[in-house]
Amino acid sequence: MSDFFDDAALARVERQIDEWLGRIRASHTNIEAVDRAEGDEIRWFIRMRGEEKDFTTIWLTLGQRTLRYETYVMPAPEQNAELLYETILRRNEKLVGAHFSIGVEDAIFLRGELVLTALVERELDRVIGTIYSVVEQLFWSLLEIGFAKAKAMRTQRSNTRTAERSGKPLGGSSVSN
């Protein structure tokens, strides 16, 4: 069992995480926000802008022995649930420090935790980077397994982004009437 941190030790860890998150935010341009949640738990959220998934929000929760982290990946699948669950279970074998899980309303989450004695700024940065990159890598492929409309949505999104970058309106012609 890991060491139990008393209130004074937790307060030091809490201040340290605040400082680290400030530095991490300053060094990553895709981080839109780092903020604290209200309530009894000591929680932070990191909101990151993505290319594949518009936004990924990572929640950190400080406990007396561990720092838990999680992000919502996608809603419960409408189809191919067995294939989707098999895919994420097989992917768990390749992940370090995180795992896919089924949460509230059967939604898919990516979660993990660190013992507080192993928590350093570099490890926190690695955790945030891992969660973000796994979501970016797998988001659309998981959606396409679980939702019939996902492939069409992905194509439409790609076409919209291409048009935005080129400055041409959707529908072809760049000539205005």
Order of alpha helices (4+ residues) and beta strands (2+ residues): alpha-beta-beta-beta-beta-alpha-beta-beta-alpha-alpha
